[in-house]
Amino acid sequence: MVQSKAADVDAFLADADPARRPWLERLRAMAQANLPGHVEGMQWGMPVYTVDGKAIIAFASQKQYVSVYLTGVTVPPQYEEAWSRLDHGKGCVRFPKPETIDFDLLAAILRDGVKA
């Protein structure tokens, strides 16, 4: 994994590949808008959004793709079919082309799938 040495998310975004920066900024905005009471920070060399001390979502700009890590989220049943079509592992989804990031799906999963 490509890890950033940035001290905060603003620095992470400033250091990002200019071609990917708009997509990463959009991921940031999506996380902020859909996680009431979140705390934004850097962990594991990437932006992480926590709620009540639990990491919920993180993202990174890897060499071949943008990755989104859903750590404190369960994919609700109504989104499982759409989720299954994405290139994903247990808690990570990879987008080789940032323009294919499904912001609506990720936002819905955050809204409806955060564990209490």
C-alpha positions in Angstrom: 0.0 0.0 0.0 1.2 3.5 -0.8 1.2 5.4 2.5 1.2 9.1 2.8 3.5 10.8 5.3 1.1 13.8 5.4 0.2 15.1 8.9 -3.4 15.9 8.0 -6.0 15.5 5.3 -5.3 18.9 3.8 -1.6 18.0 3.3 -2.6 14.5 2.0 -4.8 16.1 -0.7 -2.2 18.7 -1.5 0.4 16.0 -2.1 -2.0 13.8 -4.2 -1.7 13.3 -7.9 -3.4 16.3 -9.5 -5.4 14.0 -11.8 -6.8 12.2 -8.8 -7.2 15.1 -6.3 -10.7 16.0 -7.4 -11.9 12.5 -6.7 -10.2 12.3 -3.4 -11.7 15.6 -2.4 -15.1 14.3 -3.4 -14.5 11.2 -1.2 -13.6 13.5 1.7 -16.8 15.6 1.2 -18.9 12.4 0.9 -17.6 11.0 4.2 -18.0 14.3 6.0 -21.6 14.7 4.7 -22.7 11.2 5.6 -21.1 10.7 9.0 -22.6 13.0 11.6 -20.3 13.5 14.5 -17.2 12.2 12.7 -13.6 13.1 13.4 -11.3 13.4 10.5 -7.7 12.4 10.9 -4.8 10.5 9.4 -4.0 6.8 10.3 -2.2 4.1 8.4 -1.0 6.9 6.0 -4.5 7.8 4.7 -7.5 9.9 5.7 -9.7 8.2 8.2 -13.1 9.2 9.5 -14.1 7.9 13.0 -17.3 8.1 14.9 -17.2 7.5 18.7 -13.6 6.5 18.4 -14.2 3.8 15.8 -12.8 4.0 12.3 -15.6 3.9 9.8 -14.1 4.8 6.4 -10.7 5.5 5.0 -9.3 6.1 1.5 -6.0 6.0 -0.3 -4.6 6.7 -3.6 -2.7 3.6 -4.6 -0.4 3.1 -7.6 -3.1 1.4 -9.7 -6.3 2.5 -8.1 -8.1 4.5 -5.5 -9.1 2.3 -2.5 -11.9 2.9 0.0 -11.8 1.0 3.3 -15.1 0.4 5.0 -14.1 -0.7 8.5 -17.0 0.2 10.7 -19.7 -0.5 8.2 -21.9 -3.4 7.3 -23.2 -3.4 3.7 -27.0 -3.4 4.2 -28.9 -6.1 2.2 -30.5 -3.6 -0.2 -27.0 -2.6 -1.4 -25.4 -6.1 -1.6 -26.1 -6.6 -5.3 -24.5 -3.3 -6.3 -21.6 -3.9 -3.9 -21.0 -7.3 -5.4 -20.4 -5.8 -8.8 -17.4 -3.7 -7.5 -13.8 -4.9 -7.3 -13.7 -5.5 -3.5 -12.3 -7.5 -0.7 -13.8 -8.0 2.8 -13.6 -4.3 3.7 -11.9 -2.6 0.8 -13.2 -1.5 -2.6 -10.8 -0.6 -5.4 -11.5 1.8 -8.2 -8.9 1.5 -11.0 -10.4 4.6 -12.6 -11.5 7.3 -10.1 -14.3 8.4 -12.4 -16.0 5.1 -11.7 -16.3 5.7 -7.9 -19.9 5.1 -7.0 -20.3 8.0 -4.6 -24.1 7.4 -4.3 -23.6 3.8 -3.3 -20.8 4.6 -0.8 -22.9 7.4 0.7 -25.9 5.1 1.1 -23.8 2.4 2.7 -22.4 5.0 5.2 -25.9 6.3 6.0 -27.5 3.0 6.4 -24.7 0.6 7.4 -22.7 2.2 10.2 -22.7 -0.1 13.2 -24.2 1.3 16.3 
